[in-house]
Amino acid sequence: MKKRRRQAGQALTEYAFLLVLLATISFAVVVLAGNQLQGTFQDVSYELSHLTDATTLAPDGSTLDPGVTPAPAQCPPGQTAQLRGHKWKCS
């Protein structure tokens, strides 16, 4: 009977250890990828709220007419503007 209790306690301890390990890893992933996740969330949110818009946004936030490419000066040197959904992004 004592052996069975010890095994149940061991299983509970292992389960608690795995939960702590999983929580620590999840927290680390969110901290390390937080800015990327926030940017992606904002892009998706923008796209969902502007599904019927015909205009696009330039990298500086100004509105462009459909089919217009933003000026190259709006991106930092060495980067080019790429259309992603309704937004132009420098990359």
N, C-alpha and C positions, 0 to 999 in steps of 0.2 A: 504494500500500500504506500509506503514512504517513497519507493522508487517511482511510482506513478505520479505522485504529487510533485516530485522534483522535476520530472519530465514536463509536466504542465507548466510549472514555473519557468522552465528553460524556454519553452515555446513562446510564452508571453514575453519574456525578455528579448528573444530574438525578433519577435514581431515589433516590439517597441523600438528596438535598434533600427530595423528596416524603415520604420516610419520616420524616425529622426533623420536617417540618411537620405531618404527620398525628399523630405522637406528641405534639407540643407542643399541638396543638388538643385531642386526647383528654385529656391531662393537665389542661388548663384547664377543660374541661367537667366532669370529675370533681371538681376542686377547687371550682368554682363551684356545682355542683349536689349536692355530697356529702351535705349534711344532708337534702335532699329525697330523694335516692336511699336513704339509710340508713333514713329513716322509712318509705318505701314498701316497702323490703325487709323491715323488721320487721313491717309490717302484713300483707304477703303470707305471711310465715313464720308469724305468729300464726294467720291464717285457715286455713292448711294443717294446722297442728297441732291446731286446735280445730274440725274439720269437724262433729263430732257434738255439740258443746256446745249446750245450749238456753239457757244464760245469756249475758248480755252484760256488757261492762265499761263502767263509768262513766268520765268523763274523769279522775277522780282515782284510778282503778285498782281501785275496789271492784266487787264482783260484784252485778249486778242480776238480778231474775227476768225471764223473758220478758214482753214487752209493757209493762214499766215504763220510764218516762222519768225520767232523772236530774233532781235538783233544779236549778233555774236558778242557784243560788248556786255550783255547782261550776265554772261557766265565768266567765272574767273579764268585767267590765262591757262591754256592747256586743257580746258574742258569744253565740251560741245553740248548744245541743247538737244535733248531727246524727248519726244512726245510720249507720255505715259498716261493713257486714259484721257482726261481733260486737262492735264497739267504738263507743262514743259519743265523738265528737270535738267540741271547741269550735271554731267558725269564724264 
